[in-house]
Amino acid sequence: MVGVLLGLGTQMYSNALRKLPYMRHPWEHLLGMGLGAVFANQMVKWEVKAQEDLDKLLLKAKQANERRYFDDDED
Amino acid sequence: CSMIYGSTGATHFDQLAKILTGYEITGARSSGIFMGILFIAVGFLFKITAVPFHMWAPDIYEGSPTPVTAFLSIAPKISISANISRVSIYGSYGATLQQIFFFCSIASMILGALAAMAQTKVKRLLAHSSIGHVGYIRTGFSCGTIEGIQSLLIGIFIYASMTLDAFAIVSALRQTRVKYIADLGALAKTNPILAITFSITMFSYAGIPPLAGFCSKFYLFFAALGCGAYFLAPVGVVTSVIGRFYYIRLAKRMFFDTPRTWILYEPMDRDKSLLLAMTSSFITSFFPYPSPLFSVTHQMALSSYL
């Protein structure tokens, strides 16, 4: 929903910048809504994946530090 | 590079890291190594227009075609920041280099804030603004911590989108031969949406919440305080406040002043308007949802230290 509104708003903003009526070429608005929806969905999925990868990396860093400082590992 | 190779015999980052880490406190001092690291740092600082190697920027930015200026103000910052992060984190990172970068950050912030106030041309003003922003971004790098590198990456990403926005507007205005700040008078009457877009970009540059520029500066100063740079952060805040003068002056010109000569603003083409719409949407909508950028930059910063 947010993506749809973002895409629609971007297209209307683009028309407004060119001093055209906001709904000129309405098929472009539909395209913007579709692309906005896809973008928002993909962004949410990607953010979840990035957070999981970050958590794994933080765990790896914590284990490396424990190995270095508690187990006297030279590496 | 050749001096470092001549002094150490190594070009691989891993080998250099073993030789150079802590070379100031072990007995392995060498003027060749020090000069080599210094010259590499100076070369990098030249490319990103950091003070005191910024002299070329305003004249080149003003004289070049606008797309070239936009490229020069974005691409080297990204590439050199990545390059210098790799060299410093993997290769060598001594206190000397950190002091150099601290000095350059402070000097860039101060000069960017003060010199831009005297500018009368739009592109020269953006050049000095870019110098100031390099100072802010260098703050994150100078810290040498994971939060510092993360703030550097966040700062670069947001700076790139703001600069794309600003130069797209300048490019659209150049069609109508707008060169001086005074020519922007009454833009709000002839093209109010463009004037609002330009104002949003300038307010974001100034670091006014809830725009993206505020998030970038907040995180950079937060990282500086976290690493103990208690002088750097207040200097950054003060120079931000001073910088707001000329950013808001632009908005004041557009909304409240009359131009020297009335100019008919020609409509821009679709590519520019779409680019402006997308970057402005990013600048305004970043504040409620910053977590994707924060996660990925944290990951990038952490992986460079592991």
Chai-1 contact restraints between the chains, C-beta under 6 A:
chainA,res_idxA,chainB,res_idxB,connection_type,confidence,min_distance_angstrom,max_distance_angstrom,comment,restraint_id
A,T10,B,A277,contact,1.0,0.0,6.0,A-B,restraint_1
A,T10,B,M278,contact,1.0,0.0,6.0,A-B,restraint_2
A,T10,B,S281,contact,1.0,0.0,6.0,A-B,restraint_3
A,Y13,B,A277,contact,1.0,0.0,6.0,A-B,restraint_4
A,S14,B,S273,contact,1.0,0.0,6.0,A-B,restraint_5
A,S14,B,L274,contact,1.0,0.0,6.0,A-B,restraint_6
A,S14,B,A277,contact,1.0,0.0,6.0,A-B,restraint_7
A,A16,B,I193,contact,1.0,0.0,6.0,A-B,restraint_8
A,L17,B,I193,contact,1.0,0.0,6.0,A-B,restraint_9
A,L17,B,L194,contact,1.0,0.0,6.0,A-B,restraint_10
A,L17,B,S273,contact,1.0,0.0,6.0,A-B,restraint_11
A,L17,B,L276,contact,1.0,0.0,6.0,A-B,restraint_12
A,R18,B,P267,contact,1.0,0.0,6.0,A-B,restraint_13
A,R18,B,M268,contact,1.0,0.0,6.0,A-B,restraint_14
A,R18,B,S273,contact,1.0,0.0,6.0,A-B,restraint_15
A,K19,B,P267,contact,1.0,0.0,6.0,A-B,restraint_16
A,E47,B,P292,contact,1.0,0.0,6.0,A-B,restraint_17
A,A50,B,S295,contact,1.0,0.0,6.0,A-B,restraint_18
A,A50,B,V296,contact,1.0,0.0,6.0,A-B,restraint_19
A,Q51,B,S295,contact,1.0,0.0,6.0,A-B,restraint_20
A,D53,B,Q299,contact,1.0,0.0,6.0,A-B,restraint_21
A,L54,B,S295,contact,1.0,0.0,6.0,A-B,restraint_22
A,L54,B,H298,contact,1.0,0.0,6.0,A-B,restraint_23
A,L54,B,Q299,contact,1.0,0.0,6.0,A-B,restraint_24
A,L57,B,Q299,contact,1.0,0.0,6.0,A-B,restraint_25
A,L57,B,L302,contact,1.0,0.0,6.0,A-B,restraint_26
A,A61,B,L306,contact,1.0,0.0,6.0,A-B,restraint_27
